[in-house]
Amino acid sequence: MTDHPGSLPAPEFSRFVSADAVRRADLTETIEATESERRRLAERLELESIDRLTATIRLRAVRGGQMIRVSGRLEADVVQTCVVSLDPVPAHVDERFEALFAPESLIEDPGAEIDIDPYESDEDAPEPMVNNRIDIGELTAQHLSLGLDPYPRAGGADFAGYDEGMDDEAAAEPEEPQKPNPFAVLGQLKNRS
């Protein structure tokens, strides 16, 4: 698939499901990223590697068949980079997620009747289906990104050693002499009276 100027690049991990198939019967799909997909996705997510990425996803029609509710669980073995030492940090990600999808026409038309409970969270705001399809691979990739430790640290890595150099520099700087308090003079005059 070639990219057209101005178009978005194809997702690294893509698995499409037809909304019509889900409307006929609930579906459960198990997907697994190939070595090539894991390598490209690791690059996108700035990981050293993704050694395994699988997801089991259930899709069912809701709200009279207009929308599709997706619920899933992903598992991944990844290698992140320590924010302190830059050493590799292996991690296991196990995330559950949900999303709601609706046809683009319902989302784009502000006058369209989308029956959304005002007490539901923003997470229940529907995402658009593209050509009546849902990309459960890309949805999995997005939730993998959200499940990663934002500040991975290798065992024993802390900022103490890195802060010590800064403390030495600060200690080498001479302290500024304290300036006299202008109100101290007034206090002395008051005490004389």
C-alpha positions as CSV (number, residue, x, y, z in Angstrom):
1,M,0.0,0.0,0.0
2,T,1.5,3.3,-1.0
3,D,0.9,6.5,0.8
4,H,-0.6,9.4,-1.1
5,P,0.6,12.9,-0.4
6,G,-1.2,14.3,2.6
7,S,-2.5,10.9,3.7
8,L,-1.7,9.3,7.1
9,P,0.8,6.4,7.1
10,A,-0.6,2.9,7.4
11,P,-0.7,1.6,11.0
12,E,2.1,-0.7,11.9
13,F,-0.3,-3.3,13.4
14,S,-3.7,-3.4,11.6
15,R,-6.5,-5.9,11.7
16,F,-9.9,-4.8,10.3
17,V,-13.3,-6.2,11.3
18,S,-16.4,-5.4,9.3
19,A,-19.2,-3.8,11.4
20,D,-21.8,-5.7,9.3
21,A,-20.3,-9.0,10.5
22,V,-20.6,-7.9,14.1
23,R,-24.2,-6.8,13.6
24,R,-25.1,-10.3,12.4
25,A,-23.4,-12.0,15.4
26,D,-21.1,-11.0,18.3
27,L,-17.4,-11.8,17.4
28,T,-14.4,-12.7,19.4
29,E,-11.0,-12.3,17.7
30,T,-7.6,-13.2,18.9
31,I,-4.8,-11.3,17.1
32,E,-1.0,-11.4,17.3
33,A,1.5,-9.0,15.9
34,T,4.1,-10.4,13.5
35,E,7.9,-9.8,13.9
36,S,7.8,-7.0,11.3
37,E,4.7,-5.4,12.9
38,R,6.3,-5.6,16.4
39,R,9.6,-4.0,15.1
40,R,7.7,-1.1,13.4
41,L,5.4,-0.6,16.4
42,A,8.4,-0.6,18.8
43,E,9.9,2.2,16.7
44,R,6.7,4.2,16.8
45,L,6.4,3.8,20.6
46,E,10.1,4.5,21.1
47,L,10.7,1.0,22.7
48,E,13.9,-1.0,22.3
49,S,11.7,-4.0,21.3
50,I,8.3,-5.7,21.5
51,D,9.0,-9.4,21.9
52,R,5.3,-10.4,22.0
53,L,1.9,-8.7,21.4
54,T,-1.4,-10.5,21.5
55,A,-5.0,-9.4,22.1
56,T,-8.3,-11.1,22.5
57,I,-11.1,-8.7,21.5
58,R,-14.9,-9.1,21.7
59,L,-17.1,-7.0,19.5
60,R,-20.9,-6.7,19.8
61,A,-23.5,-4.5,18.3
62,V,-25.2,-2.0,20.7
63,R,-27.8,0.7,20.6
64,G,-30.0,-0.9,18.0
65,G,-27.0,-2.1,15.9
66,Q,-25.9,1.5,15.2
67,M,-22.7,1.2,17.2
68,I,-20.2,-1.5,18.0
69,R,-18.8,-2.0,21.6
70,V,-15.3,-3.3,21.6
71,S,-13.8,-4.8,24.8
72,G,-10.4,-6.5,24.9
73,R,-7.4,-7.6,26.7
74,L,-3.9,-7.2,25.4
75,E,-0.7,-8.8,26.7
76,A,2.8,-7.7,25.6
77,D,6.4,-8.3,26.5
78,V,8.4,-5.2,25.8
79,V,11.8,-3.7,26.5
80,Q,11.8,0.0,27.4
81,T,14.7,2.3,28.1
82,C,15.6,3.3,31.7
83,V,15.0,7.1,32.2
84,V,18.0,7.3,34.5
85,S,20.7,4.9,33.1
86,L,19.4,4.3,29.6
87,D,19.7,0.6,30.3
88,P,17.1,-1.9,28.9
89,V,14.1,-2.5,31.1
90,P,12.0,-5.6,30.3
91,A,8.3,-5.2,31.1
92,H,5.1,-7.2,30.8
93,V,2.0,-5.2,29.9
94,D,-1.5,-6.7,30.7
95,E,-4.2,-4.2,29.9
96,R,-8.0,-4.4,29.5
97,F,-9.7,-1.8,27.4
98,E,-13.1,-0.8,25.9
99,A,-14.2,1.5,23.1
100,L,-17.3,2.4,21.3
101,F,-17.5,2.9,17.5
102,A,-20.2,4.5,15.4
103,P,-20.5,5.2,11.6
104,E,-18.7,8.3,10.5
105,S,-22.0,9.8,9.4
106,L,-23.4,9.7,12.9
107,I,-20.4,11.4,14.4
108,E,-19.9,14.0,11.7
109,D,-23.5,15.1,11.6
110,P,-24.1,17.4,14.6
111,G,-27.9,17.0,14.2
112,A,-27.7,13.2,14.2
113,E,-29.4,11.4,17.1
114,I,-26.7,9.5,19.0
115,D,-28.3,8.2,22.2
116,I,-25.4,8.8,24.6
117,D,-26.0,8.8,28.4
118,P,-24.9,12.2,29.7
119,Y,-23.6,10.4,32.9
120,E,-21.2,8.2,30.9
121,S,-17.5,9.2,30.8
122,D,-15.8,10.7,27.8
123,E,-14.3,7.3,27.1
124,D,-17.8,6.3,26.0
125,A,-17.9,9.0,23.3
126,P,-17.9,7.0,20.0
127,E,-14.9,6.8,17.7
128,P,-15.6,6.8,14.0
129,M,-15.6,3.6,11.9
130,V,-13.7,4.0,8.7
131,N,-15.6,2.5,5.7
132,N,-17.8,0.6,8.1
133,R,-14.8,-1.2,9.6
134,I,-13.0,-1.1,12.9
135,D,-9.2,-1.5,13.1
136,I,-8.8,-3.7,16.2
137,G,-5.0,-3.9,15.6
138,E,-4.5,-0.1,15.8
139,L,-6.9,0.0,18.8
140,T,-4.6,-2.6,20.5
141,A,-1.5,-0.6,19.7
142,Q,-3.0,2.6,21.2
143,H,-3.9,0.8,24.4
144,L,-0.4,-0.7,24.6
145,S,1.0,2.8,24.4
146,L,-1.3,3.8,27.3
147,G,-0.3,0.7,29.4
148,L,3.5,1.4,29.2
149,D,5.4,2.7,32.3
150,P,6.0,6.4,31.5
151,Y,9.2,6.4,33.7
152,P,10.8,3.0,33.4
153,R,13.8,2.4,35.7
154,A,16.3,-0.4,35.7
155,G,16.8,-2.2,39.0
156,G,18.8,0.0,41.4
157,A,18.8,3.0,39.1
158,D,18.1,6.3,40.9
159,F,18.9,9.9,40.5
160,A,21.2,10.0,43.6
161,G,24.4,9.5,41.6
162,Y,23.3,12.0,39.0
163,D,22.3,14.6,41.6
164,E,25.6,14.3,43.4
165,G,27.4,16.0,40.6
166,M,25.0,18.9,40.7
167,D,25.3,19.2,44.5
168,D,29.1,19.4,44.2
169,E,28.8,22.2,41.7
170,A,26.3,24.0,43.9
171,A,28.6,23.6,46.9
172,A,31.6,25.1,44.9
173,E,29.7,28.3,44.3
174,P,30.3,30.9,47.0
175,E,27.2,31.9,49.0
176,E,26.1,35.5,48.6
177,P,26.5,37.6,51.7
178,Q,23.2,38.2,53.5
179,K,21.7,41.6,52.9
180,P,20.6,43.5,55.9
181,N,16.9,43.7,56.5
182,P,15.8,47.3,56.0
183,F,13.2,46.9,58.7
184,A,15.7,45.8,61.3
185,V,16.8,49.4,61.7
186,L,13.2,50.4,62.4
187,G,12.9,47.7,65.0
188,Q,16.1,49.0,66.7
189,L,14.7,52.5,66.8
190,K,11.4,51.3,68.3
191,N,13.3,49.4,71.0
192,R,15.2,52.6,72.0
193,S,12.0,54.5,72.7
